[in-house]
Amino acid sequence: MEQVSLLRVESYQELPAKIIQLLEPLGGLGAFCRRGERVLLKPNFIMARSVESAATTNPAIILALATLLKDLGCTVAVGDSPGLGSAAAVVHKLGLTDEFKHRGVQVVELETLAPFNPKRSAVFERRYKNLQLAKELNGFDRIINLPKLKTHGQMGLTLATKNLFGCVAGHNKAQWHFTVGKDTLEFARLLVEIAMTVNASLHILDGIIGMEGNGPSNGRPRQLNVMMAGTNPLAMDRVVVELIQNKPEQFPIFAAAQIMKIPGLTLAEIQVLGDTIHSCQINDFEIPVFHTPAVMLKSRVLSNIVAGLLKQRLILNERLCTKCRRCETQCPAKAIDYRGKIRINQTQCIRCCCCQEMCPVGALSIKTPLMVKILRKIKLM
């Protein structure tokens, strides 16, 4: 039975007391980290955005947990491989640089490729046997994953499982998007394999203020009032889906994990501790339109007929576009170029949503195909 601790938290000012309360049903922070251990905190540092944008893990959570770990006698570092820029730049934007120096917290760039540490990895049937992650991970005894509750253009949601994609070093993420991201279900499997390989000791979800709509960087911040903790990222993600009153089969991560026979995918396998799902339920949470692979359709015959009609189209709002060309440089499929204005090759586009994630002004969005609307209406997707 997988255990997930759930707690209603209405303000970041309630930290660190609420983190202590959140971890109590799981045995407290001392059950996961010991004095003298080197601990890496892995937040969601998608890019250097303001705290108010809700694009990153809130700095109050990072600072509160770092302080608790230091009090426990641990050596603490914070690291990520942002989609744009550096972890140090994100730390600076969040106003944490001086705080980290004062507390002796190191900032680590996850930027060097190396084979994963097999002693850390969970046991599962691998498809990507030559998977390489950031070498910097091997310098720590424990990894604590600090995801943000946000929407995502390709996966629907970015939560505990998806956040560990940031453990892939630097520009290698773009290569994975290009080689695997053409198949949404296969990319979801890659994400699950990465999460299982990293095998973080603890996951703490920041859902006090989350993001809905056009996430993961340009959606709307929304007060959600939840925090969550556990050791199984998929179980935590499953509880979030229940909180927002959605169905797991709509999300590629769960379809991939089910094929892999990973435990913790049903509520019957999960013991929710602390507050109840009902008391923390989130109404009318807006999920973006994202690609549902044909294999996830309930009808296989229907999937073969309509597969070509399910492709989304990326839409550029030229009024918002500043012609910074970040989308062009971030596109792994090279489907975007600039000739006086941004042009998108819809045929070449693999719908990985990297451009939409990295756009600083939210000028890119995804158009819902009419067929997708119809299939979802009649619950065939």
C-alpha positions as CSV (number, residue, x, y, z in Angstrom):
1,M,0.0,0.0,0.0
2,E,1.5,3.3,-1.1
3,Q,1.2,6.2,1.4
4,V,0.5,9.8,0.5
5,S,0.3,12.6,3.0
6,L,-2.2,15.4,2.1
7,L,-2.6,18.7,3.9
8,R,-4.6,21.8,3.4
9,V,-2.3,24.8,3.5
10,E,-3.7,28.3,2.7
11,S,-0.5,30.4,2.9
12,Y,3.3,30.1,2.5
13,Q,3.5,32.0,5.7
14,E,2.4,28.9,7.5
15,L,5.8,27.3,6.7
16,P,7.9,25.5,8.0
17,A,5.3,24.4,10.6
18,K,3.1,22.9,7.8
19,I,5.9,21.0,6.3
20,I,6.6,19.4,9.7
21,Q,2.9,18.6,10.0
22,L,2.7,17.2,6.4
23,L,5.6,14.8,7.1
24,E,4.5,13.6,10.5
25,P,2.2,10.8,9.2
26,L,5.2,9.5,7.2
27,G,7.5,9.4,10.2
28,G,8.9,12.9,10.0
29,L,11.8,14.3,8.0
30,G,14.2,12.2,10.0
31,A,12.7,9.1,8.5
32,F,14.2,10.1,5.1
33,C,17.4,12.0,5.9
34,R,20.1,11.5,8.6
35,R,22.7,13.8,10.1
36,G,25.8,14.1,7.9
37,E,24.0,13.1,4.7
38,R,24.3,15.2,1.5
39,V,20.8,16.1,0.3
40,L,19.9,17.6,-3.0
41,L,16.6,19.5,-3.3
42,K,15.2,19.2,-6.9
43,P,12.6,22.0,-7.4
44,N,10.8,22.9,-10.6
45,F,13.1,25.6,-12.0
46,I,11.6,25.8,-15.5
47,M,13.1,29.2,-16.1
48,A,13.8,32.5,-14.3
49,R,10.3,33.8,-13.7
50,S,8.8,35.9,-10.9
51,V,7.4,34.2,-7.8
52,E,4.0,35.7,-8.7
53,S,3.9,33.7,-12.0
54,A,3.7,30.4,-10.1
55,A,5.9,28.9,-12.8
56,T,8.5,27.6,-10.3
57,T,8.4,25.8,-6.9
58,N,7.7,28.6,-4.4
59,P,10.9,29.8,-2.7
60,A,9.3,29.7,0.7
61,I,9.0,25.9,0.5
62,I,12.6,25.5,-0.7
63,L,14.0,27.7,2.0
64,A,11.8,26.2,4.8
65,L,12.9,22.6,3.8
66,A,16.5,23.6,3.5
67,T,16.4,25.1,7.0
68,L,14.8,22.0,8.5
69,L,17.5,19.8,6.8
70,K,20.3,22.0,8.1
71,D,18.8,21.8,11.6
72,L,18.9,18.0,11.1
73,G,22.6,18.1,10.4
74,C,22.5,17.6,6.7
75,T,24.5,19.2,3.9
76,V,22.0,20.8,1.6
77,A,22.2,21.8,-2.1
78,V,19.5,22.9,-4.6
79,G,19.8,21.9,-8.2
80,D,18.0,21.6,-11.5
81,S,18.6,21.8,-15.3
82,P,16.2,24.6,-16.4
83,G,14.7,24.6,-19.8
84,L,16.1,28.1,-20.3
85,G,19.1,29.6,-18.5
86,S,20.7,28.3,-15.3
87,A,19.6,27.2,-11.9
88,A,21.6,30.1,-10.4
89,A,19.7,32.5,-12.5
90,V,16.4,31.1,-11.2
91,V,17.6,31.2,-7.6
92,H,18.5,34.9,-8.2
93,K,15.1,35.7,-9.7
94,L,13.4,34.1,-6.7
95,G,15.4,36.2,-4.3
96,L,17.2,33.2,-2.7
97,T,20.8,33.9,-3.5
98,D,21.7,35.8,-0.3
99,E,19.4,33.4,1.8
100,F,21.3,30.4,0.5
101,K,24.7,32.0,1.2
102,H,23.6,32.8,4.7
103,R,22.5,29.2,5.3
104,G,25.4,27.5,3.5
105,V,23.1,26.0,0.7
106,Q,24.9,25.3,-2.5
107,V,23.4,25.8,-6.0
108,V,24.1,22.9,-8.4
109,E,23.8,23.0,-12.1
110,L,22.7,19.6,-13.5
111,E,24.7,19.9,-16.7
112,T,27.0,16.9,-17.1
113,L,25.9,13.6,-18.6
114,A,26.9,10.4,-16.9
115,P,25.5,6.8,-16.4
116,F,23.0,6.6,-13.6
117,N,23.9,5.1,-10.2
118,P,22.4,1.6,-10.3
119,K,22.5,1.4,-6.4
120,R,20.0,4.2,-6.2
121,S,17.6,3.2,-9.0
122,A,14.4,1.3,-8.3
123,V,14.0,-2.1,-9.9
124,F,11.8,-2.2,-13.0
125,E,11.7,-3.5,-16.6
126,R,13.8,-1.0,-18.5
127,R,13.4,0.0,-22.1
128,Y,16.0,2.8,-22.0
129,K,18.9,0.8,-20.7
130,N,21.5,3.4,-21.7
131,L,19.7,6.2,-20.0
132,Q,22.1,8.9,-18.8
133,L,21.3,11.5,-16.2
134,A,23.2,14.4,-14.7
135,K,26.5,13.3,-13.2
136,E,26.0,15.8,-10.3
137,L,23.3,13.6,-8.9
138,N,25.9,11.0,-7.9
139,G,27.4,13.4,-5.4
140,F,24.3,13.1,-3.0
141,D,23.1,10.6,-0.6
142,R,19.4,11.7,-0.9
143,I,17.3,13.5,-3.5
144,I,14.1,15.3,-2.4
145,N,11.8,16.2,-5.3
146,L,9.9,19.5,-5.0
147,P,7.4,19.7,-7.9
148,K,4.9,22.4,-8.5
149,L,1.2,21.6,-9.3
150,K,0.9,22.9,-12.8
151,T,-0.6,22.1,-16.2
152,H,1.5,21.0,-19.2
153,G,0.9,21.3,-22.9
154,Q,2.0,17.7,-23.8
155,M,1.4,15.7,-20.6
156,G,-1.6,17.5,-19.3
157,L,0.0,18.0,-15.9
158,T,3.5,18.4,-14.6
159,L,3.7,16.9,-11.1
160,A,6.1,14.7,-9.2
161,T,6.9,12.2,-12.0
162,K,7.4,14.8,-14.8
163,N,9.5,17.1,-12.6
164,L,12.3,14.6,-12.5
165,F,12.9,15.1,-16.2
166,G,15.0,18.0,-15.0
167,C,17.6,15.4,-13.8
168,V,18.5,15.0,-17.5
169,A,21.5,17.2,-18.1
170,G,21.3,20.4,-20.0
171,H,20.5,20.3,-23.7
172,N,20.1,16.5,-23.7
173,K,16.4,17.1,-22.8
174,A,15.9,18.6,-26.3
175,Q,17.4,15.5,-27.9
176,W,15.0,13.2,-25.9
177,H,12.1,15.4,-27.0
178,F,13.1,15.0,-30.6
179,T,13.9,11.2,-30.6
180,V,11.1,10.1,-28.3
181,G,8.7,13.0,-28.0
182,K,7.0,12.4,-31.4
183,D,5.1,9.6,-29.6
184,T,3.4,11.0,-26.5
185,L,2.8,7.6,-24.9
186,E,6.5,6.6,-25.4
187,F,7.7,10.0,-24.1
188,A,5.5,9.4,-21.0
189,R,7.2,6.0,-20.5
190,L,10.6,7.7,-20.7
191,L,9.5,10.1,-18.0
192,V,8.4,7.2,-15.8
193,E,11.7,5.4,-16.3
194,I,13.6,8.6,-15.4
195,A,11.6,9.0,-12.2
196,M,12.2,5.4,-11.3
197,T,15.9,5.7,-12.0
198,V,16.4,8.8,-10.0
199,N,14.3,7.1,-7.2
200,A,14.1,10.2,-5.0
201,S,13.8,9.5,-1.3
202,L,10.9,11.9,-0.8
203,H,8.6,14.0,-2.9
204,I,6.9,17.2,-1.6
205,L,4.4,18.9,-3.9
206,D,3.8,22.6,-3.8
207,G,0.1,23.1,-4.6
208,I,-0.6,26.1,-2.3
209,I,-0.6,28.3,-5.4
210,G,-0.6,26.2,-8.6
211,M,-1.1,26.9,-12.3
212,E,-4.0,26.1,-14.6
213,G,-4.6,26.8,-18.3
214,N,-1.7,27.4,-20.6
215,G,1.0,25.8,-18.4
216,P,3.7,25.1,-17.5
217,S,5.1,28.6,-17.8
218,N,2.3,30.9,-19.0
219,G,-0.8,29.6,-17.3
220,R,-2.9,31.3,-14.7
221,P,-1.7,31.2,-11.0
222,R,-4.5,29.8,-8.9
223,Q,-4.9,29.4,-5.1
224,L,-5.3,25.6,-4.6
225,N,-4.4,25.3,-0.9
226,V,-2.7,21.9,-0.9
227,M,0.6,20.3,-0.1
228,M,1.4,16.6,-0.6
229,A,4.2,14.3,0.3
230,G,5.1,10.7,-0.4
231,T,7.7,8.3,-1.7
232,N,6.0,7.1,-4.9
233,P,5.6,10.0,-7.4
234,L,3.0,8.2,-9.5
235,A,0.8,7.6,-6.4
236,M,1.1,11.3,-5.6
237,D,0.2,12.3,-9.2
238,R,-2.8,9.9,-9.0
239,V,-4.1,11.7,-5.9
240,V,-3.7,15.1,-7.6
241,V,-5.9,13.8,-10.5
242,E,-8.5,12.8,-8.0
243,L,-8.3,16.3,-6.3
244,I,-8.9,18.1,-9.6
245,Q,-11.7,15.6,-10.4
246,N,-10.3,14.2,-13.6
247,K,-9.8,10.6,-14.9
248,P,-6.3,9.1,-14.9
249,E,-6.8,7.5,-18.3
250,Q,-6.8,11.0,-19.8
251,F,-3.1,11.5,-18.9
252,P,-0.3,9.7,-20.8
253,I,1.9,9.2,-17.6
254,F,-0.7,6.8,-16.2
255,A,-1.2,4.9,-19.5
256,A,2.6,4.4,-19.7
257,A,2.9,3.3,-16.1
258,Q,0.1,0.9,-16.4
259,I,1.8,-0.8,-19.4
260,M,4.9,-1.0,-17.2
261,K,2.9,-2.5,-14.3
262,I,4.1,0.2,-11.8
263,P,2.2,0.0,-8.5
264,G,0.3,2.9,-7.0
265,L,-1.9,3.8,-9.9
266,T,-5.3,3.2,-8.4
267,L,-6.9,4.7,-5.3
268,A,-7.3,1.1,-3.9
269,E,-3.4,0.9,-3.7
270,I,-3.0,4.3,-2.0
271,Q,-3.5,5.2,1.7
272,V,-4.2,9.0,1.9
273,L,-3.0,10.3,5.3
274,G,-3.7,13.6,7.0
275,D,-6.5,15.5,5.3
276,T,-9.1,13.8,3.1
277,I,-9.3,14.1,-0.7
278,H,-12.8,15.5,-0.3
279,S,-11.7,18.3,2.1
280,C,-9.0,19.4,-0.4
281,Q,-11.0,19.0,-3.6
282,I,-10.4,21.5,-6.4
283,N,-13.3,22.5,-8.6
284,D,-13.2,23.6,-12.3
285,F,-9.5,23.2,-12.7
286,E,-8.7,24.0,-16.3
287,I,-6.5,21.5,-18.0
288,P,-4.9,22.6,-21.4
289,V,-5.7,20.8,-24.6
290,F,-3.0,18.2,-24.9
291,H,-2.2,15.3,-27.2
292,T,-4.0,12.1,-26.3
293,P,-2.2,9.3,-28.2
294,A,-4.3,7.1,-30.3
295,V,-3.4,4.1,-28.2
296,M,-5.3,5.7,-25.3
297,L,-8.6,5.7,-27.2
298,K,-11.1,3.2,-25.8
299,S,-11.8,2.0,-29.3
300,R,-8.8,0.6,-31.2
301,V,-10.7,0.6,-34.5
302,L,-11.8,4.2,-34.0
303,S,-8.2,5.1,-33.2
304,N,-7.0,3.9,-36.6
305,I,-9.6,5.9,-38.4
306,V,-9.2,9.2,-36.7
307,A,-5.6,9.3,-35.7
308,G,-4.8,11.8,-38.4
309,L,-7.5,14.1,-37.2
310,L,-6.3,14.3,-33.6
311,K,-3.2,16.4,-34.2
312,Q,-3.2,19.8,-32.5
313,R,-1.9,22.9,-34.2
314,L,0.4,25.4,-32.5
315,I,-1.1,28.9,-32.8
316,L,1.1,32.0,-32.6
317,N,-0.5,35.2,-31.2
318,E,1.4,37.8,-33.3
319,R,0.1,40.6,-31.2
320,L,1.9,39.1,-28.1
321,C,5.0,37.9,-29.9
322,T,8.1,40.0,-29.2
323,K,10.2,38.2,-31.8
324,C,12.7,37.1,-29.2
325,R,13.1,33.8,-31.2
326,R,13.4,31.7,-28.1
327,C,10.8,29.3,-29.6
328,E,13.1,28.9,-32.6
329,T,16.2,28.0,-30.6
330,Q,14.3,25.7,-28.2
331,C,12.4,23.6,-30.9
332,P,14.1,20.2,-31.0
333,A,12.4,19.4,-34.4
334,K,13.6,22.6,-36.0
335,A,10.0,23.3,-37.0
336,I,10.1,27.0,-36.3
337,D,12.1,29.6,-38.2
338,Y,12.1,33.4,-38.5
339,R,11.7,35.2,-41.8
340,G,10.5,38.6,-40.7
341,K,8.1,36.9,-38.4
342,I,7.9,33.5,-36.6
343,R,6.7,30.7,-38.9
344,I,5.7,27.2,-37.7
345,N,5.9,24.2,-39.9
346,Q,2.9,22.2,-38.7
347,T,4.0,19.1,-40.6
348,Q,7.5,19.1,-39.1
349,C,6.2,19.9,-35.6
350,I,6.3,16.9,-33.1
351,R,4.0,18.7,-30.6
352,C,6.4,18.4,-27.7
353,C,5.3,21.9,-26.6
354,C,8.9,23.0,-25.8
355,C,8.3,26.3,-27.6
356,Q,5.1,27.0,-25.7
357,E,6.9,26.2,-22.4
358,M,9.8,28.6,-23.1
359,C,7.8,31.5,-24.5
360,P,8.3,34.4,-22.0
361,V,5.1,36.2,-23.0
362,G,2.6,33.3,-23.6
363,A,2.3,34.0,-27.3
364,L,2.1,30.3,-28.3
365,S,-0.9,28.1,-27.5
366,I,-2.5,24.9,-28.8
367,K,-5.6,24.8,-30.9
368,T,-8.1,22.0,-30.1
369,P,-9.1,19.9,-33.1
370,L,-12.8,19.6,-33.6
371,M,-12.5,15.8,-33.6
372,V,-10.9,15.9,-30.1
373,K,-13.7,18.0,-28.8
374,I,-16.3,15.5,-30.1
375,L,-14.5,12.4,-28.8
376,R,-14.1,13.9,-25.3
377,K,-17.7,15.0,-25.3
378,I,-18.9,11.4,-26.0
379,K,-16.2,10.1,-23.6
380,L,-14.1,8.1,-26.1
381,M,-11.0,10.0,-25.0
